[in-house]
Amino acid sequence: MIFNDDNGLWLLSLGPAGATGLYWMLYRYYRNTDKSHDFEHETTVEAQPVTGSDHKVDEIHGTREKFIRGNNVNNYRQRVQRMDE
Amino acid sequence: MPSTTPPPLPTGPGSPQDVPPAPGSFPIDPDSLPPPIRDELTAPDPVAIDTSSAELKDGLNRCPKCGSTEIRQKPGTDELICLFCRHQWHSARVEEQFGLGEGIDQLEGTVIASGAKDIAADAASLMTFKCPGCGAEVTINVDNATSARCHWCRHVFTLNEQIDNGAVPDAVLPFHITKDDAVARIRQFVDKRRMFALKAFKEQFTPENVVGVYLPYMVVDANAAADVAGQGEIETRRYTRGSGNNKKTYYDADVYQLDRHVDFTVDDLPLESSANRSNLDTSRNTNNIINTILPFDTKNAVKWNASYLSGFTSEKRDLNVEQMKPHLEDQLLSIARAQIAGSTRRYGRGVRWEQERLDLHGSRWVSMYLPIWLYSYHQPGRNGGMLHYIAVNGRTGETMGSVPVQQWKLLLAALTTGSAIEGAVLWMLGYAS
């Protein structure tokens, strides 16, 4: 029976996923709840060259995660722990 | 009793308000201290740039040529025009007059223009003037207007003196987009969003009711440095194990400890200086719509003259610089992180920033009224419903809005599409078996 097959069960989730995806896409298009001033790029910023250091501290073998856990390199607005002054 | 309690300590990564206590707030009540110390603590901060204008007085603001008070902005330009003698003139641009574009990299401390200084606790919203023409008393409610007409002799009164109630800013950016243009843009915006729009919204849609409003902003220049630290990973090997349906991909990676430092200056960052407008909680309001149409060409702002506001409404500022500093620091950190992102390209598996620090060397605050065409629709519902805005930037014409949706229509469309996909999948599976 095909429904015992992994691939078949996976395909069945396409319907609900399509419905949810369409709902949110249209909702955002109407309500624009995800929009705000893109001040990171729309403001005149003059920056000196970025300085810093990189040290290799560890190696990972055989992880199944495609990205580092907690990747926030492009999530500029996610605040992290403040360093002590 | 301390006047303000210090903000709570950071509760972990991502806490949005983890900044040091505001310099204005003291752990001990200044009144309980010896007079010399108390006087020092409570002395007013220096006002560095004086943008109040001597030639403009409260009350009658006359045409420099003929003395009439019928002054308006000439539509589509930054000029004022006297409706009586047609004389036209131009207010000075604050950028040049007060040197606001210069020396940002030399900024130290907090420089506050005179129109951006703290609002007095006892400041009144209603201001009464005695008309010099006929002696009648005329009242202006500065919450939403800065001019009024004497109902007896028809002179126009304007508010130009920078009193401590937040109503008179340093500068104003006059409207360039005309009302017809704004109406056309709003209509175009809504026409693209009709199918699933709330029925009542469509029935009551009258973009001609758009209102030109001057909203209060602080335009901030800042000189800052930021440090961030975290870990990044570079992929060294990628391989698959297993076969058939159990094929799985595995990765090997090198882990690096990173730290980055950047010195930067920011020119003319606009921040909402009304407590109500700066609350961008999209589950409760649609203020993010008004936030999205930023920025403005604030370099062209002219020195305050209430005559620019004739025919428009205004909203007065109710936030002080110290209250807005956490907001500024948050945005500066975001800007710094965006600048630093370019130096981490080699970390293909991404970077997890864990710590950050901002040193705000100096900031300069100028209070400004910025022009916005605003159409609003109130959707009834729980907790007072939702006020939907459609906003047009009065200078650039950038348009953004929130159109209320007819939930059942949207759900029906989603379910129909989902069922169609599901049907196709079932057909394919049946065909394959």
Interface residues (C-beta under 8 A of the other chain):
Chain A: M1 I2 F3 D6 N7 G8 L11 L12 L14 G15 P16 G18 A19 T20 L22 Y23 L26 Y27 Y29 Y30 R31 N32 T33 K35 S36 H37 F39 E40 H41 E42 T43 T44 V45 E46 A47 Q48 V50 T51 G52 S53 D54 H55 K56 V57 D58 E59 I60 H61 G62 T63 R64 E65 K66 F67 I68 R69 G70 N71 N72 V73 N74 Y76 R77 Q78 R79 V80 Q81 R82 M83 E85
Chain B: P10 G12 P13 G14 S15 P16 D18 V19 P20 I104 D105 R193 F196 A197 D227 V228 A229 G230 Q231 G232 E233 T236 N245 K248 T249 Y250 Y251 D252 A253 D254 V255 Y256 Q257 L258 D259 R260 H261 V262 D263 F264 T265 V266 D267 D268 L269 P270 L280 T282 T286 N288 I289 N291 T292 I293 L294 P295 D330 Q331 L333 S334 I335 R337 A338 Q339 I340 A341 G342 S343 T344 Y347 R349 G350 V351 R352 W353 E354 Q355 E356 R357 M400 G401 S402 V403 P404 V405 L410 L411 A413 A414 L415 T417 G418 S419 I421 E422 G423 V425 L426 M428 L429 A432 S433
